[in-house]
Amino acid sequence: MTTLKIPESLLVLAGWGDFPRLIMEGAHAAGVKRTVMLGFKGSALRSARQAADEARMIPFGNFEQTRKAIRESGCRHAVLAGQINPLCLFRSRTDAEFRREIAAIGIRNAHTLFNRFIEIIEELGVEFLPSSLFMRQHIPLAGVLTDRAPTSAETADITYGNEVAMAVCNLDIGQTIVVKDGVVLAVEGFDGTDPTIKRGGRIARRGAIVIKVAKEGHDMRFDIPVIGTKTIAIMKRVGSTALSVQAGRTLLLDQPHVVAAANRAGIAIIAVPSKLPAAPAF
């Protein structure tokens, strides 16, 4: 990345959820004059389209249409925002070029797959910016965020769980683990965060702790850890009682609603400090 100056226009490649809408609202507030949303069909929400100055929908995995839409946008800076399940890479109807690119990647995980996608787009002269850049108000500072702090037993699991989660994440396996009483119950794989929480919750029955981290040297242009109200709803459903995230390196979308939902469910949320660099944000 060559610059962190506020661009005149911003292209948002949008997946599912509120992230695309919030990043466009943050971009406008920071001084971006024009936002263009390029949404993937079946993923981008109507609210995201309405937040953009211009919006266009394309099928996921069609490089020809993606390149055409990016050129026509006139934008020279872009962000990836919103959930794009890596399983879409194998289950969507994709064009021949897309399939060739995927086949050429030896080790396939979120980092290698999305990094290659960014490389291909940047060949068009578009610079990808960190997806955290316009999201400062959604990045938690260190400390307990909810009315209830973790109990001593939960704190012990959080301390242990963060060590395990960092080891797992540094191997590019996943960002989330579920722990109870010093036992790792579930580790995120290619299925994603929500199924991991459900798997761990089914084993624990009640009292599981969810840990979410970003690895050392994490590329903040994509796959930044995100927590939303849906995450809290799933935790409540399976009886998980506490959530640990990294301070300065996680997005809570949006933070007041996430914290309020956790308070109603009796779930403690703590943002744990780390020695790793914070996600860049204006």
TORKOL-4160 file (C-alpha; in steps of 0.2 Angstrom, whole numbers, padded with zeros to 4 digits, m for minus):
282
<pt num="1" X="0000" Y="0000" Z="0000"/>
<pt num="2" X="0007" Y="0017" Z="m0005"/>
<pt num="3" X="m0004" Y="0030" Z="0003"/>
<pt num="4" X="m0016" Y="0033" Z="0017"/>
<pt num="5" X="m0023" Y="0049" Z="0010"/>
<pt num="6" X="m0042" Y="0051" Z="0009"/>
<pt num="7" X="m0046" Y="0047" Z="m0009"/>
<pt num="8" X="m0058" Y="0057" Z="m0020"/>
<pt num="9" X="m0068" Y="0042" Z="m0024"/>
<pt num="10" X="m0069" Y="0024" Z="m0016"/>
<pt num="11" X="m0075" Y="0008" Z="m0024"/>
<pt num="12" X="m0082" Y="m0004" Z="m0012"/>
<pt num="13" X="m0083" Y="m0023" Z="m0017"/>
<pt num="14" X="m0097" Y="m0028" Z="m0006"/>
<pt num="15" X="m0102" Y="m0045" Z="0001"/>
<pt num="16" X="m0115" Y="m0049" Z="0014"/>
<pt num="17" X="m0120" Y="m0039" Z="0030"/>
<pt num="18" X="m0119" Y="m0021" Z="0036"/>
<pt num="19" X="m0100" Y="m0019" Z="0034"/>
<pt num="20" X="m0102" Y="m0011" Z="0016"/>
<pt num="21" X="m0115" Y="0001" Z="0022"/>
<pt num="22" X="m0105" Y="0007" Z="0037"/>
<pt num="23" X="m0089" Y="0008" Z="0027"/>
<pt num="24" X="m0097" Y="0020" Z="0015"/>
<pt num="25" X="m0105" Y="0030" Z="0028"/>
<pt num="26" X="m0088" Y="0031" Z="0037"/>
<pt num="27" X="m0080" Y="0036" Z="0020"/>
<pt num="28" X="m0092" Y="0050" Z="0017"/>
<pt num="29" X="m0089" Y="0056" Z="0035"/>
<pt num="30" X="m0070" Y="0056" Z="0032"/>
<pt num="31" X="m0072" Y="0067" Z="0016"/>
<pt num="32" X="m0073" Y="0054" Z="0002"/>
<pt num="33" X="m0084" Y="0063" Z="m0011"/>
<pt num="34" X="m0090" Y="0048" Z="m0021"/>
<pt num="35" X="m0093" Y="0030" Z="m0016"/>
<pt num="36" X="m0096" Y="0016" Z="m0029"/>
<pt num="37" X="m0103" Y="m0001" Z="m0023"/>
<pt num="38" X="m0099" Y="m0016" Z="m0033"/>
<pt num="39" X="m0110" Y="m0029" Z="m0025"/>
<pt num="40" X="m0110" Y="m0048" Z="m0028"/>
<pt num="41" X="m0127" Y="m0054" Z="m0032"/>
<pt num="42" X="m0135" Y="m0064" Z="m0018"/>
<pt num="43" X="m0124" Y="m0056" Z="m0005"/>
<pt num="44" X="m0125" Y="m0037" Z="m0005"/>
<pt num="45" X="m0139" Y="m0029" Z="0005"/>
<pt num="46" X="m0151" Y="m0016" Z="m0001"/>
<pt num="47" X="m0146" Y="m0005" Z="0013"/>
<pt num="48" X="m0128" Y="m0005" Z="0006"/>
<pt num="49" X="m0134" Y="m0001" Z="m0011"/>
<pt num="50" X="m0144" Y="0014" Z="m0004"/>
<pt num="51" X="m0129" Y="0020" Z="0005"/>
<pt num="52" X="m0118" Y="0021" Z="m0011"/>
<pt num="53" X="m0118" Y="0036" Z="m0023"/>
<pt num="54" X="m0118" Y="0023" Z="m0037"/>
<pt num="55" X="m0121" Y="0004" Z="m0036"/>
<pt num="56" X="m0120" Y="m0011" Z="m0048"/>
<pt num="57" X="m0122" Y="m0029" Z="m0045"/>
<pt num="58" X="m0112" Y="m0043" Z="m0053"/>
<pt num="59" X="m0111" Y="m0062" Z="m0051"/>
<pt num="60" X="m0097" Y="m0068" Z="m0040"/>
<pt num="61" X="m0083" Y="m0076" Z="m0049"/>
<pt num="62" X="m0085" Y="m0068" Z="m0066"/>
<pt num="63" X="m0068" Y="m0059" Z="m0069"/>
<pt num="64" X="m0074" Y="m0052" Z="m0086"/>
<pt num="65" X="m0089" Y="m0043" Z="m0078"/>
<pt num="66" X="m0079" Y="m0038" Z="m0063"/>
<pt num="67" X="m0065" Y="m0030" Z="m0073"/>
<pt num="68" X="m0078" Y="m0021" Z="m0084"/>
<pt num="69" X="m0087" Y="m0014" Z="m0069"/>
<pt num="70" X="m0071" Y="m0008" Z="m0060"/>
<pt num="71" X="m0065" Y="0001" Z="m0076"/>
<pt num="72" X="m0082" Y="0010" Z="m0078"/>
<pt num="73" X="m0082" Y="0015" Z="m0060"/>
<pt num="74" X="m0067" Y="0027" Z="m0063"/>
<pt num="75" X="m0061" Y="0023" Z="m0045"/>
<pt num="76" X="m0042" Y="0021" Z="m0041"/>
<pt num="77" X="m0045" Y="0016" Z="m0023"/>
<pt num="78" X="m0055" Y="0001" Z="m0017"/>
<pt num="79" X="m0059" Y="m0009" Z="m0001"/>
<pt num="80" X="m0066" Y="m0026" Z="0002"/>
<pt num="81" X="m0081" Y="m0026" Z="0014"/>
<pt num="82" X="m0094" Y="m0038" Z="0019"/>
<pt num="83" X="m0094" Y="m0057" Z="0021"/>
<pt num="84" X="m0089" Y="m0068" Z="0006"/>
<pt num="85" X="m0088" Y="m0085" Z="0012"/>
<pt num="86" X="m0073" Y="m0094" Z="0005"/>
<pt num="87" X="m0084" Y="m0109" Z="0000"/>
<pt num="88" X="m0092" Y="m0098" Z="m0013"/>
<pt num="89" X="m0075" Y="m0100" Z="m0022"/>
<pt num="90" X="m0080" Y="m0118" Z="m0025"/>
<pt num="91" X="m0099" Y="m0118" Z="m0025"/>
<pt num="92" X="m0103" Y="m0102" Z="m0036"/>
<pt num="93" X="m0104" Y="m0102" Z="m0055"/>
<pt num="94" X="m0088" Y="m0095" Z="m0060"/>
<pt num="95" X="m0080" Y="m0091" Z="m0077"/>
<pt num="96" X="m0065" Y="m0101" Z="m0084"/>
<pt num="97" X="m0052" Y="m0088" Z="m0079"/>
<pt num="98" X="m0058" Y="m0088" Z="m0061"/>
<pt num="99" X="m0057" Y="m0107" Z="m0061"/>
<pt num="100" X="m0039" Y="m0107" Z="m0068"/>
<pt num="101" X="m0033" Y="m0094" Z="m0055"/>
<pt num="102" X="m0041" Y="m0105" Z="m0041"/>
<pt num="103" X="m0033" Y="m0121" Z="m0048"/>
<pt num="104" X="m0016" Y="m0112" Z="m0048"/>
<pt num="105" X="m0016" Y="m0108" Z="m0030"/>
<pt num="106" X="m0007" Y="m0123" Z="m0021"/>
<pt num="107" X="m0012" Y="m0119" Z="m0002"/>
<pt num="108" X="m0030" Y="m0112" Z="m0002"/>
<pt num="109" X="m0036" Y="m0102" Z="0013"/>
<pt num="110" X="m0044" Y="m0085" Z="0015"/>
<pt num="111" X="m0027" Y="m0076" Z="0015"/>
<pt num="112" X="m0020" Y="m0084" Z="m0001"/>
<pt num="113" X="m0037" Y="m0084" Z="m0010"/>
<pt num="114" X="m0042" Y="m0066" Z="m0007"/>
<pt num="115" X="m0024" Y="m0060" Z="m0009"/>
<pt num="116" X="m0024" Y="m0067" Z="m0026"/>
<pt num="117" X="m0040" Y="m0059" Z="m0030"/>
<pt num="118" X="m0033" Y="m0042" Z="m0024"/>
<pt num="119" X="m0018" Y="m0044" Z="m0035"/>
<pt num="120" X="m0028" Y="m0047" Z="m0051"/>
<pt num="121" X="m0039" Y="m0032" Z="m0047"/>
<pt num="122" X="m0024" Y="m0021" Z="m0044"/>
<pt num="123" X="m0017" Y="m0025" Z="m0061"/>
<pt num="124" X="m0030" Y="m0013" Z="m0067"/>
<pt num="125" X="m0022" Y="0001" Z="m0058"/>
<pt num="126" X="m0033" Y="0000" Z="m0042"/>
<pt num="127" X="m0025" Y="0002" Z="m0025"/>
<pt num="128" X="m0034" Y="m0008" Z="m0011"/>
<pt num="129" X="m0035" Y="0000" Z="0006"/>
<pt num="130" X="m0037" Y="m0008" Z="0023"/>
<pt num="131" X="m0055" Y="m0012" Z="0026"/>
<pt num="132" X="m0053" Y="m0004" Z="0043"/>
<pt num="133" X="m0048" Y="0013" Z="0036"/>
<pt num="134" X="m0065" Y="0022" Z="0038"/>
<pt num="135" X="m0071" Y="0012" Z="0053"/>
<pt num="136" X="m0063" Y="0020" Z="0068"/>
<pt num="137" X="m0079" Y="0021" Z="0078"/>
<pt num="138" X="m0081" Y="0002" Z="0076"/>
<pt num="139" X="m0064" Y="m0003" Z="0082"/>
<pt num="140" X="m0064" Y="m0007" Z="0101"/>
<pt num="141" X="m0051" Y="0000" Z="0113"/>
<pt num="142" X="m0044" Y="m0012" Z="0127"/>
<pt num="143" X="m0056" Y="m0016" Z="0141"/>
<pt num="144" X="m0072" Y="m0024" Z="0146"/>
<pt num="145" X="m0086" Y="m0017" Z="0134"/>
<pt num="146" X="m0101" Y="m0024" Z="0142"/>
<pt num="147" X="m0110" Y="m0021" Z="0159"/>
<pt num="148" X="m0104" Y="m0038" Z="0165"/>
<pt num="149" X="m0085" Y="m0042" Z="0166"/>
<pt num="150" X="m0079" Y="m0060" Z="0163"/>
<pt num="151" X="m0079" Y="m0071" Z="0179"/>
<pt num="152" X="m0062" Y="m0078" Z="0185"/>
<pt num="153" X="m0066" Y="m0094" Z="0177"/>
<pt num="154" X="m0070" Y="m0086" Z="0160"/>
<pt num="155" X="m0054" Y="m0075" Z="0162"/>
<pt num="156" X="m0044" Y="m0090" Z="0164"/>
<pt num="157" X="m0051" Y="m0098" Z="0148"/>
<pt num="158" X="m0049" Y="m0081" Z="0139"/>
<pt num="159" X="m0030" Y="m0080" Z="0143"/>
<pt num="160" X="m0027" Y="m0098" Z="0138"/>
<pt num="161" X="m0039" Y="m0097" Z="0123"/>
<pt num="162" X="m0030" Y="m0082" Z="0116"/>
<pt num="163" X="m0013" Y="m0091" Z="0116"/>
<pt num="164" X="m0021" Y="m0105" Z="0107"/>
<pt num="165" X="m0031" Y="m0094" Z="0095"/>
<pt num="166" X="m0015" Y="m0085" Z="0090"/>
<pt num="167" X="m0005" Y="m0101" Z="0086"/>
<pt num="168" X="m0020" Y="m0107" Z="0076"/>
<pt num="169" X="m0022" Y="m0091" Z="0067"/>
<pt num="170" X="m0003" Y="m0089" Z="0063"/>
<pt num="171" X="m0005" Y="m0105" Z="0054"/>
<pt num="172" X="m0018" Y="m0098" Z="0043"/>
<pt num="173" X="m0031" Y="m0110" Z="0049"/>
<pt num="174" X="m0044" Y="m0099" Z="0056"/>
<pt num="175" X="m0047" Y="m0084" Z="0068"/>
<pt num="176" X="m0059" Y="m0091" Z="0080"/>
<pt num="177" X="m0059" Y="m0105" Z="0093"/>
<pt num="178" X="m0071" Y="m0110" Z="0107"/>
<pt num="179" X="m0065" Y="m0115" Z="0124"/>
<pt num="180" X="m0072" Y="m0121" Z="0141"/>
<pt num="181" X="m0063" Y="m0126" Z="0157"/>
<pt num="182" X="m0047" Y="m0126" Z="0148"/>
<pt num="183" X="m0052" Y="m0137" Z="0134"/>
<pt num="184" X="m0052" Y="m0132" Z="0116"/>
<pt num="185" X="m0069" Y="m0137" Z="0109"/>
<pt num="186" X="m0069" Y="m0130" Z="0092"/>
<pt num="187" X="m0057" Y="m0122" Z="0080"/>
<pt num="188" X="m0062" Y="m0112" Z="0065"/>
<pt num="189" X="m0059" Y="m0120" Z="0048"/>
<pt num="190" X="m0065" Y="m0116" Z="0031"/>
<pt num="191" X="m0083" Y="m0116" Z="0037"/>
<pt num="192" X="m0081" Y="m0100" Z="0046"/>
<pt num="193" X="m0085" Y="m0092" Z="0062"/>
<pt num="194" X="m0103" Y="m0095" Z="0065"/>
<pt num="195" X="m0102" Y="m0114" Z="0062"/>
<pt num="196" X="m0087" Y="m0114" Z="0074"/>
<pt num="197" X="m0097" Y="m0106" Z="0088"/>
<pt num="198" X="m0111" Y="m0118" Z="0085"/>
<pt num="199" X="m0100" Y="m0133" Z="0085"/>
<pt num="200" X="m0092" Y="m0128" Z="0101"/>
<pt num="201" X="m0108" Y="m0123" Z="0109"/>
<pt num="202" X="m0116" Y="m0140" Z="0106"/>
<pt num="203" X="m0101" Y="m0149" Z="0115"/>
<pt num="204" X="m0101" Y="m0137" Z="0129"/>
<pt num="205" X="m0120" Y="m0135" Z="0131"/>
<pt num="206" X="m0117" Y="m0120" Z="0141"/>
<pt num="207" X="m0103" Y="m0109" Z="0147"/>
<pt num="208" X="m0092" Y="m0109" Z="0132"/>
<pt num="209" X="m0080" Y="m0094" Z="0128"/>
<pt num="210" X="m0077" Y="m0088" Z="0110"/>
<pt num="211" X="m0060" Y="m0081" Z="0106"/>
<pt num="212" X="m0057" Y="m0071" Z="0090"/>
<pt num="213" X="m0040" Y="m0064" Z="0084"/>
<pt num="214" X="m0030" Y="m0058" Z="0069"/>
<pt num="215" X="m0013" Y="m0066" Z="0066"/>
<pt num="216" X="0004" Y="m0057" Z="0067"/>
<pt num="217" X="0006" Y="m0047" Z="0051"/>
<pt num="218" X="m0012" Y="m0049" Z="0046"/>
<pt num="219" X="m0016" Y="m0040" Z="0030"/>
<pt num="220" X="m0030" Y="m0028" Z="0035"/>
<pt num="221" X="m0035" Y="m0026" Z="0017"/>
<pt num="222" X="m0046" Y="m0041" Z="0019"/>
<pt num="223" X="m0053" Y="m0054" Z="0031"/>
<pt num="224" X="m0051" Y="m0042" Z="0046"/>
<pt num="225" X="m0060" Y="m0050" Z="0061"/>
<pt num="226" X="m0078" Y="m0044" Z="0062"/>
<pt num="227" X="m0091" Y="m0047" Z="0076"/>
<pt num="228" X="m0109" Y="m0042" Z="0073"/>
<pt num="229" X="m0126" Y="m0044" Z="0082"/>
<pt num="230" X="m0128" Y="m0060" Z="0072"/>
<pt num="231" X="m0113" Y="m0067" Z="0081"/>
<pt num="232" X="m0120" Y="m0062" Z="0098"/>
<pt num="233" X="m0137" Y="m0070" Z="0093"/>
<pt num="234" X="m0128" Y="m0087" Z="0089"/>
<pt num="235" X="m0118" Y="m0086" Z="0105"/>
<pt num="236" X="m0134" Y="m0084" Z="0115"/>
<pt num="237" X="m0143" Y="m0098" Z="0106"/>
<pt num="238" X="m0129" Y="m0110" Z="0110"/>
<pt num="239" X="m0126" Y="m0104" Z="0128"/>
<pt num="240" X="m0109" Y="m0096" Z="0126"/>
<pt num="241" X="m0106" Y="m0084" Z="0140"/>
<pt num="242" X="m0091" Y="m0073" Z="0135"/>
<pt num="243" X="m0082" Y="m0066" Z="0120"/>
<pt num="244" X="m0064" Y="m0061" Z="0118"/>
<pt num="245" X="m0058" Y="m0050" Z="0104"/>
<pt num="246" X="m0042" Y="m0040" Z="0101"/>
<pt num="247" X="m0042" Y="m0022" Z="0105"/>
<pt num="248" X="m0038" Y="m0011" Z="0090"/>
<pt num="249" X="m0038" Y="m0026" Z="0078"/>
<pt num="250" X="m0057" Y="m0031" Z="0077"/>
<pt num="251" X="m0072" Y="m0023" Z="0070"/>
<pt num="252" X="m0089" Y="m0023" Z="0080"/>
<pt num="253" X="m0103" Y="m0019" Z="0068"/>
<pt num="254" X="m0109" Y="m0008" Z="0074"/>
<pt num="255" X="m0102" Y="m0007" Z="0092"/>
<pt num="256" X="m0116" Y="0000" Z="0102"/>
<pt num="257" X="m0129" Y="m0012" Z="0095"/>
<pt num="258" X="m0117" Y="m0027" Z="0098"/>
<pt num="259" X="m0113" Y="m0022" Z="0116"/>
<pt num="260" X="m0132" Y="m0019" Z="0119"/>
<pt num="261" X="m0136" Y="m0036" Z="0112"/>
<pt num="262" X="m0123" Y="m0044" Z="0123"/>
<pt num="263" X="m0129" Y="m0035" Z="0138"/>
<pt num="264" X="m0147" Y="m0041" Z="0135"/>
<pt num="265" X="m0140" Y="m0059" Z="0133"/>
<pt num="266" X="m0129" Y="m0058" Z="0149"/>
<pt num="267" X="m0113" Y="m0061" Z="0138"/>
<pt num="268" X="m0097" Y="m0053" Z="0143"/>
<pt num="269" X="m0086" Y="m0045" Z="0130"/>
<pt num="270" X="m0068" Y="m0040" Z="0133"/>
<pt num="271" X="m0056" Y="m0032" Z="0120"/>
<pt num="272" X="m0039" Y="m0039" Z="0125"/>
<pt num="273" X="m0024" Y="m0028" Z="0122"/>
<pt num="274" X="m0009" Y="m0035" Z="0111"/>
<pt num="275" X="0008" Y="m0029" Z="0106"/>
<pt num="276" X="0003" Y="m0031" Z="0088"/>
<pt num="277" X="0000" Y="m0015" Z="0077"/>
<pt num="278" X="m0018" Y="m0008" Z="0077"/>
<pt num="279" X="m0029" Y="m0008" Z="0061"/>
<pt num="280" X="m0026" Y="0008" Z="0052"/>
<pt num="281" X="m0041" Y="0020" Z="0053"/>
<pt num="282" X="m0044" Y="0039" Z="0050"/>
